[in-house]
C-alpha cells in the first residue's frame, strides 16, 4: 500500500474512533459556531467603514519594488480583525464564565498598538521588535504561558529562566513568521485559519472549550476579511502589520498551550494523547516556520543579512512561476493540511524522529518552486541557443 494512502486511512480510522466514542455536546458546538458567526458579522460590517476612513485620510499601501500589487490599497484590515476578535472574546468570557487566558487581552493591545502605528506612520524595525518582546513578556512572564517541557528532546528539561527565554524567542519567531508570509492576498489569513483549526481540533476532542471558541472567533474574523481581501474588487483591503502580527501572536499562544497540554504529567487526564507534541506543532506551523528558516539561511549563504528584505519567500517564488495570489494561498493551505494529517497520524512516532521528518520534508517541499524556476530558466536558455 502507498505510504501516503496508508497514512490517510490511519487518520480516517482515528477520526472514526473519536466520533464513535466521543459524546457530542451540542451546547458547546453551538457556542463555538456562534462565536465564529458573531466575529464574522462584526468584521464584515466594520471593514466598509474602515475603508471610508482610509480613503478620506489617504491611508494606503503604495506600490513599490517589493510590492506585488500595482495600485494603492488600504492597509487597515487588521483594525477590523482586532475589533471582531476582542469584542467577541470579551463578550464570551462574560456570558459563559470561561476561564480567560491570563493576560491575553493586554498582550494583544500592545501587538495592536505597534501594528496600527506601523500601518499608519511606519515604525522602525527595532521598535516593532521591542513591542513584540513586551507583549511576549506579558503573556509568558505575567501569564505564565511557558514551554516547560521539551518532550524528551535529547533528555533536556529547561529551568524557569531557560523556559522563559525559549518561550519569548518562540513567540517572537512565530509572530514574525506570519508577518513575513503576508506578501500575497489571502496567504496569511488562510494559513492562520488552517493552523488554528489544526490546534483547535485536538483541544476540542479532549473536552477543552475556551481555545476552540477563541479559534472559531479568529477564524470567523479572518473569513470576513478574506471576502474583502481576495474576492471584492471595489472594496479591497490588506490586513497590514496589525492583522499579521495579531494572527501570529494568537497562533503562538495556541502552539505553546498545545505543547504544554500534551506533557506526560497531564496525559492520564486526557481522552487522547500524543508523545510528539512539539513535532506535531511544527507540522501545523509548517508554512511560516519553514519559509522563515529557508529564507534566513538562503540569505546567509549569499552573504546577505538574514534580516534584509528580498523576494526569496515561497510566495515570491510561486508568483515567478505564474501562480495567482489565490492559487498560492490554496496550494500552501493544502500542503499545510497534508502535513497536519501526517503529524496526527504519527503523533506517537517520537519527538526527535518526527521533528526530523517534518523538517526534511518541509524544506524539500518548499524548495520545489526554486527548482521549478531553475528548470524554466534552463529551458529558456536551451530554446534561445537553438534559435541561434
Secondary structure, 3 states (H helix, E strand, C coil): CCHHHHHHHHHHHHHHHHHHHCCCCHHHHHHHHHHHHHHHHHHHHHHHHHHHHHHHCCCEECCCCCCCCCCCEECCHHHHHHHHHHHHHHHHHHHHCCCCCCCHHHHHHHHHHHHHHHHHCCCCHHHHHHHHHHHHHHHHHHCCCCCCCCCCHHHCCCCHHHHHHHHHHHHHHHHHHHHHHCCCCCHHHHHHHHHHHHHHHHHHHCCCCHHHHHHHHHHHHHHHHHHHHHHCCCCCECCHHHHHHHHHHHHHHHHHHHHHHCCHHHHCCCCCCCCCHHHHHHHHCHHHHHHHHHHHHHHHHCCCCCCCCCCCCHHHHHHHCCCCHHHHHHHHHHHHHHHHHHHHHCCCCCHHHHHHHHHHHHHHHHHHHHHHHHHHHHHHHHHHHHHC
